[in-house]
Amino acid sequence: MTQHSSLPATPAASRFAPAPWVDWAKAIASQFIIWHHFAFYGPMIDRVEPWAPDAAQWLVDQARLAVQVFLVISGYLAARSLWPKPGQPRAGAADWLGLVTSRIRRLAPPYLAALALALVTAALARALLADVDTPPAPSWAQVLANATFSHDLLGYPALSAGFWYVAIDLQLFMLLAALAAAVQALTRPGHHARRALAWFAVAGLCTASLLWLNLLPELDVWAPYFFGAYGLGVLAQWVHMSSRRTAAGLALAALAVLVLWVEWRSRIALGALVSLLLVWQPMSPRLARSALQPLMAHLARISYAVFLVHYPLLLLLGSLFTRLWPDEPWAHATGLLLTWALALLAGWALWRWLEAPRAAATRSPQALAAAPLPASSSSAR
């Protein structure tokens, strides 16, 4: 996710500053995903679950749906930087490779740091405790595949929870940039055909994904499977900027109703709701003035980094607490809370030293593409 609020107050940065709804959605959804992973992985939750079995089961079954929030917001933010209006694509064919390279340079430093942390903590966890959720020692090929965001495509297991989402988000950005480049190449600036082709390309692929591709589980390592939710975010940005927002917003709502009528999916229902909130953004001034806004903005800024580091910390502390207090529920409850606090602290440090310097060096709108948002385990697909 592009940390726009971390940028200096330049004109370009202010134009692309996130709305309060974006901050609040990212902040809240990221915490749900962290606790989904806490309830899904590791030995600590097994000791704590008898205290609150319904809450633990809800985190496993329902909190994972927050991945749809991230997909929609990723599409919304990517559109703001790459393609703010249908007739204004900012990615030409000559720009595509540079945009993708720039994006990888933004993603890679915290991602590779988290990969190194995952390798170290997994090795320590294996030494401390035999647990089914502790990854086995990887091969060099598996490490290389994870480091290049290609592990799912090559059939290698991810070395940390959620790495699949970072790879998918990169694919989605590449796909959106390619669509923008194609529309720019095939039409003239300012011509109505450019706007028409843009709507056809994005809305068409979004609809195909929602009605067909998203129903094929074998495609869940490829961007088109997820373009339904991501495309809803792109369309939400275009509708939000449209002079005919009401009519276009109703059309977007009608698309959601059609898709859910064909086959109900709670994850798609949530994604559609988020996209409609981004279209109208009700009560934005009230959210912006809220006493909680600084906290939400902070959690939103560090959410990508926190997402990357929380699972390795869960792995290490879960093994350590189980080794020291194997049958003490209070110790494991304390361990989960400590892991949460350390994840927030480590995520802030990772953001401060690896993400923020890159964001501060960014000036062009084209480079302000949204970095990935934290996501859930593969069960959320």
RANORBEL-V612905 format. One record per residue. N is the residue number from 0. BURIAL is b if it has 16 or more other C-alpha atoms within 10 Angstrom, else e. Layout:
{{N	BURIAL} {N	BURIAL}}
This chain:
{{0	b} {1	b} {2	b} {3	b} {4	b} {5	b} {6	b} {7	e} {8	e} {9	e} {10	e} {11	b} {12	b} {13	e} {14	e} {15	b} {16	b} {17	b} {18	e} {19	b} {20	b} {21	b} {22	b} {23	b} {24	b} {25	b} {26	b} {27	b} {28	b} {29	b} {30	b} {31	b} {32	b} {33	b} {34	b} {35	b} {36	b} {37	b} {38	b} {39	b} {40	b} {41	b} {42	b} {43	b} {44	b} {45	b} {46	b} {47	b} {48	b} {49	e} {50	e} {51	e} {52	e} {53	e} {54	e} {55	b} {56	e} {57	e} {58	b} {59	b} {60	e} {61	e} {62	b} {63	b} {64	b} {65	b} {66	b} {67	b} {68	b} {69	b} {70	b} {71	b} {72	b} {73	b} {74	b} {75	b} {76	b} {77	b} {78	b} {79	b} {80	b} {81	b} {82	b} {83	b} {84	b} {85	b} {86	b} {87	b} {88	b} {89	b} {90	b} {91	b} {92	b} {93	e} {94	e} {95	b} {96	e} {97	e} {98	b} {99	b} {100	e} {101	b} {102	b} {103	b} {104	e} {105	b} {106	b} {107	b} {108	b} {109	b} {110	b} {111	e} {112	e} {113	b} {114	b} {115	b} {116	b} {117	b} {118	b} {119	e} {120	b} {121	b} {122	b} {123	b} {124	b} {125	b} {126	e} {127	b} {128	b} {129	e} {130	b} {131	e} {132	e} {133	b} {134	b} {135	e} {136	e} {137	e} {138	e} {139	e} {140	e} {141	b} {142	b} {143	e} {144	b} {145	b} {146	b} {147	e} {148	b} {149	b} {150	b} {151	b} {152	e} {153	e} {154	e} {155	b} {156	b} {157	b} {158	b} {159	b} {160	b} {161	b} {162	b} {163	b} {164	b} {165	b} {166	b} {167	b} {168	b} {169	b} {170	b} {171	b} {172	b} {173	b} {174	b} {175	b} {176	b} {177	b} {178	b} {179	b} {180	b} {181	b} {182	b} {183	b} {184	e} {185	e} {186	b} {187	e} {188	e} {189	e} {190	e} {191	e} {192	e} {193	b} {194	b} {195	e} {196	b} {197	b} {198	b} {199	e} {200	b} {201	b} {202	b} {203	e} {204	b} {205	b} {206	b} {207	b} {208	b} {209	b} {210	b} {211	e} {212	b} {213	b} {214	e} {215	e} {216	e} {217	e} {218	e} {219	b} {220	b} {221	b} {222	b} {223	b} {224	b} {225	b} {226	b} {227	b} {228	b} {229	b} {230	b} {231	b} {232	b} {233	b} {234	b} {235	b} {236	b} {237	b} {238	b} {239	b} {240	e} {241	b} {242	e} {243	e} {244	b} {245	e} {246	e} {247	b} {248	b} {249	e} {250	e} {251	b} {252	b} {253	e} {254	b} {255	b} {256	e} {257	e} {258	b} {259	b} {260	e} {261	e} {262	e} {263	e} {264	e} {265	e} {266	b} {267	b} {268	b} {269	b} {270	b} {271	b} {272	b} {273	b} {274	b} {275	b} {276	e} {277	b} {278	b} {279	e} {280	b} {281	e} {282	e} {283	e} {284	e} {285	e} {286	b} {287	b} {288	e} {289	e} {290	e} {291	e} {292	b} {293	e} {294	e} {295	b} {296	b} {297	b} {298	b} {299	b} {300	b} {301	b} {302	b} {303	b} {304	b} {305	b} {306	b} {307	b} {308	b} {309	b} {310	b} {311	b} {312	b} {313	b} {314	b} {315	b} {316	b} {317	b} {318	b} {319	b} {320	b} {321	b} {322	e} {323	e} {324	e} {325	e} {326	e} {327	e} {328	b} {329	e} {330	b} {331	b} {332	b} {333	e} {334	b} {335	b} {336	e} {337	e} {338	b} {339	b} {340	e} {341	b} {342	b} {343	b} {344	b} {345	b} {346	b} {347	b} {348	b} {349	b} {350	b} {351	b} {352	e} {353	b} {354	b} {355	b} {356	e} {357	b} {358	b} {359	e} {360	e} {361	b} {362	e} {363	e} {364	e} {365	b} {366	b} {367	b} {368	b} {369	b} {370	b} {371	b} {372	b} {373	b} {374	b} {375	b} {376	b} {377	b} {378	e} {379	b} {380	b}}
